[in-house]
Amino acid sequence: MKLLRVQCKHIKGAKTFLVSQRNIFFLTGKRLIVLDKSLNLVTEVAGFDYAYDAYLSPDESKLLIVPSGNKFYIVTLDDYKVSKVLVKDGYNDNLDGRGCWSFDGKSVYIPAVSPKTILSDMRKYSVTEIDKYESLLCGKYWITQIRAIPELKKYLLTGYDRNTLLDYFIWYDEKKFVSYEIKGFDDHILNIDVDTEHSVISLFSFDKCETYSFEGEKISDLKFRPETCKCNFFDVFKDIPEITDEGKKELEALITELGMNDISVTEDIHSTCLKPNSKLLFLCTSMGIVIVDSTSYDVIKRVNIEYGVNKIYFLEDDMFLAECFNSVKFFKIIE
């Protein structure tokens, strides 16, 4: 098995992607790029700031874009009109891309954050009166993840309680919140995946992937042995154009002084994806893509990709998109 890189001229600068029934959306931070499924350019929309996370409304007529800042955008996909909303009233810290749509598509949920307490205010913004919001859960948790689970007609949040120093699963059915301690978890949650068929939640953190019940009981660790490699922390910054040559020299000297020019890094798992019509499980890691047998977890192939892969999405049985550290790439599988 080989992975062949497929070039696409339209997505230069793209950092993240989102796929709908008709189109593929790419975000560069400042621009939204829209392609059809044949990879033809549909349109580009500029004027965003640090925008890397997007969410489709249930009817796929609108796009919620949540950047790294104290604002979010609603984009109507028939005319690509953009509405910008500032998050105010004390909870105006970095949203860090967190948000989701209500199941009826009339509202968006935004976990706003206080810069003083680093606690969240779970807000419900109406799409028709976008400057107005309802405060639902305020000042109890720092909400680190939020997902709409259509199969359950519920929303899953993960929250950190700064009093108990514990992480929780918080379920919301649009009437009440119910929380469960995540038993035995002691890391920072980077990503979650929900398997409604088996009632399992996968938690991805800095150095492990664990599965839990919906009530926070630990089930197992992912049966995967990560690798360790040596790296120079300066490599992360050396190709960033916004940093001047002089600034790079100073940064490189500081990194060397701190002893971070030769550090050991353990492979982290960011997400997983099962290849359609097969038993191949693709692990997206901080070092690239690891293809394993989904039953035995025997490694079939390892593809190293600089700085790793956050997620992948199969457009066809033999073609997928990969969201890498600083770019989006198309790959074709050659058996």
N, C-alpha and C positions, 0 to 999 in steps of 0.2 A: 504494500500500500504506500502511495506517495501523495503528498499534498502539493498541488500546483497552484501558484499564485496567479490570480486573474486580475489584470489591470483594469482600472476604471478611472477615466480622466476627470469625471465630474465630481469626485468626492475628495479632492485635494484639501487637506486641512481638517477633514472630519475627524472627530474624536469619539463620538458615540453614535448609535443608531437605534431606530425603532421601526418595526414592520407592521403595516396594516394589510387589509385584504387587497388593496389596490396599489399601494405605494410603499416606498422605503424612505424614511426620514433620517437625515444625518444632521448632526449639530457640530459646529466648529468652535463654539463659544460665542461668536459674534454673528454667525449666519445659520439659517435653516436651509438645507438643500433637500429637494424632493425629487426622487426618481420613480419611474414606474417599474414594474416587475421585470421589464426587458432591459432595465438599466439606462433608459433614455431620460434625459433631464426634463422635468416638468416645470420647476420654478426654483428660484432662490429668494429668500427673504433676509434682509440685513437689519441691523439695529439692535441686536441683543447684547447683553453683557454677561460673560461667564456662564453661558447657557449650555449645559451638557446633559440634562435629564428631562425627558419628555414622556407624557402619558396620554393615550388616546381616550376620548370619551367613548362610552359604550356603543353609541351609534356611529362612531368614527367620523363625526362631522366637525369635531374640534380637537385641538391639541392643547394640553396644559404643559407649559414649559417652566420648570423651577430651576433657577440658576443658583450659583453660589453668591448669595447676597440677600438683601431684605426686600426683594420684589419677586413677582412671578408674572407670567404672560399667558393669555388665552388667545389662541390663533384659530379663526374660523377657516375651515379647509375648502370652502367653495370659492372664497375670494381672497384668502390669505391675509385678512385684516387682523391686526395685532392690537390687543388691549393689554396695557401694563398696569399692574396693581402694586402699590407700595404697602408693605406690612408695617403697621404702626403700633402705637399705644404700649410702648415699653417692651414688647416682645418683637424686637426688630433686629435680632442677630442673624447670622448666616443661616439660611434655610438648608443649605447643603444638598439641594436637589430633592428634598423629601416632599411628597404630596401624592394625591390620587383623586379620582373622580368618584362621585356618588353613583349608585347603581342606576338612578333615573337620568343621569347626565345633566341635572339641573344645578348641581353644586360641585365645588371642589373642597377637599379636606387638606388643610395646610397646618402642620405642626410648627407654629412660630416659636421662637426661642428668645428668652430674656438674656441679654449680655451680662447682666448682674448676677443672676442666680444659676444660669445655664439649665433652666427648667423650661418646659414647653407649655404652650397654650394651644390645644387642639382646636382649630377654628374651622368653621364651615362657611365658605363664601358662596353666595348666590351668583350664578353666571349672569342673570339678568340685571341684578343690582350689585355689581362686582365690588363696590367700595364698602358694602355692608357685610358684616360677619356675625356669626353666633359662636360664642365661646363655650366649648363642650367639656373640656378636661384641662384645668389650668393649675399650674404650679405644683403638681404632684410628682411628675416624672420628666426626665429628659428623654423625649421620644426619638429613638435612633432609626427605626424603620416603620413604614406603613404600607400595607398591601390591601387592595380590595380582593376578596375571594368570592367571585360570582356564584360558584357552586354552592356555597354556604349562605349566601346573602349576608355575609359578615365582613368586617374589616379586622385585620390582624395588625397590631402595633407591637413593637418591642420598646420597653421603657426601662430606664435606669433610675432607681430610687436613691437619692443622695442621702437619705436618712438611714436606710437599712443597708446601703451599699450593695444592693442586689438587682439583678435584671429580671424582667417580667414579660410574659406574653399577656397582652391586653386585647381582649376580644370586644368588638363593638357591633351591635345589631341595629343601630340607629335609634335604640331606646335606652340602653344602659351599657356601661362598661363592666367587664368581668376580668379580673387579673389573676394570673397564676405565676408563682415564682418559678424561674427556670433553674431547676435543681442541679447543683454542682457546677454551674457555669461560672467561669472566673476570667473571661477575656472580653474584648470589645467586639461587638457584632458588626461585621462588615456587610453581610448579605444574608437573606433568608430565602428559602424555597419551600413552598407548601404543596404536599402531596395529599389531595383531598380523598383520593381513592383509598389510601391506606392510613389516613389520619396521622400523618407524619410531617414534622417541620424539620428541615435541615438548616442548621446554623453554621455559617462560615465566619471564622474569626482569623486572627493573625497567624496562628500556627496549627489550626486543626479544623476539622469539619465533623460535627456531631448531629445526631438525629434525636428528636424529642417528640413526645406525645403532645397533643393539643393542650394538655393540662400541665405541661412543663416537666414531665418525668423523662429522664434520660433513657434512650433506647440503646444506642450504640455509637461507636466512632466509625468513620469511614475507613474501610479496609484498604488503606493506601499508604505506602512508605515514601515520604517525600525525600527529595535529594537536597544536598547542601552544596553551595558554590561560593567562590570568592568573588568579590566585586569592589569597585571603587565608587564610593558614594557620589563623587564629583561627576561621574558619567551621566547621572540623572539630569544635571543642569547644563552640560557642555554644549548642547545643541539648541538651547532656548534663545531665540534671536533677541528677546527683550533685554537680556543681560549683556552689558558691554564687555569688550575684551578685558578692560581693566578690572571690571567687576568679577569676571570669571577667574582672573589671576588671584584676586583677593580671596575668593571663595575656595579655590583649589588649595591655597596656602592654609586657610583655616581648617579645611577638611583633613589635610595632611597633619596639621598640628594636633588635631583631635584624635588622630589615629583611625580615621574613617576611610582611608584610601586603600585599606586591605581588610575588609570585614567578611565574616562568614554569614551567609544568608540561607535560611531554610525555606524550602519551597512551601508556599501557601496555596490553598485551593480557594479560588474566588467564586466559582459556580460550576455546575455540571449540566450536560445536555446529552440526551439519548438520541443516537442517530436513527432517523425514521426507518422502519421496517428492518431493524437489525438488533443485535444484542451488544452493540458497541456503545460504550459510555465515554463521552469526551469530557475530560477534566480540564477546566481552564485554570491555570496556575500562574504563579508569579514568575515562572520560567518558560512558559509556553503552553503547549497542548499535550496532554498525556491521554492516549487512547487505550482503554482497558476493556476487558470482558466484563459485562455488567453483572455476571453471576459470580465468577471466581476472583475478579479484580486483578487477573494476570495482565501485566503490561504488554500490549501488542505493538505499540509504536509511541515514541516520544519525539515531539517536534519542538526544538528550542526556538523561541521567539523573544527577541531582546525586550527586557522589562516585563514580559509576560502578557497574558490575555485575561480580560475581565469576563467576557461572555461570548458565546457564539449562537448563531441562529441558522438553521437549515432552510434555505430557500427551495432546494430540491434535494432528492435523496443523495446526490453526489456533489452538491455545492452549498457552501455556507459562508456567512459573514462572521468575521472575528473582530471584536472590539479590543484592540491592543492598548498598550500604555499611552501612546500618543498618536494613534491613527486607527483607521478602520480598513480592513483588508478582506478581499474576496479570495476564497480557496476552492479549488475543484479537487475531488478525491479521485485518484487514478488507482484502480485495483491492480 
